[in-house]
Amino acid sequence: MTSVAQPPSSARELTVVQVTVCDPRVRPLLRELGDEYSTRYGKDAHAELARYPDEEFTRPHGGVLLLVLERGDPVAGGAFRRYDATTAELKRIWTHSAHRRRGLARLVVAELEHEARARGYRRVYLTTGPRQPEARGLYLATGYTPLFDTSADPESIGPLPFEKHLPAEART
């Protein structure tokens, strides 16, 4: 997949909102992630997106689903779910195919980390597929510790696990 670098947006044009999976603005995220996974892994990966109940990405269940909107349109998003009492698990990190190479994935990860900290989580955990080198690069560049041998062939590992310990939220 080829992406074209876009000029950076003004911060005023971007809005981060918390949504539920049934919000119609989430459809591009689910569709593109399913298509991307299916292309890279050769099977219908839409089932992987349905693996976790939607409610796991809601506040009462310890999760969240965020979208980054540009002039009201979804351009990036991501979620976390409760992994354990002190750990949030990042899922569904996405940047719209027409908006890649703008730093939006970094923004999503930073917003998810901020929300996780605010909810009392002290650690973030995630896995990414072995055929997603850009995701691997994103997590390494944003301070995640790989929980696998980075010199090994990713295909020999399977899902690539990462973690990051979050500093306590500053009290004001």
ZIHU-V641725 format. One line per field, one symbol per residue. phi: phi as a letter, one per 30 degrees, with the letter a starting at -180 (. if undefined). A space follows every 50 residues. Layout:
phi->???
This chain:
phi->.cbcdcddddeddcbcbcbcdddeddedddddddddddddcibdcddddc dceeddcbeecibabcbccchicdcaalbbbdcaecbccdbhdbbeedbd ibidddddddddddddedcjdcbcbabbddcbdddededddcidcdcadd dddeddcjecdbbbdcddddcc
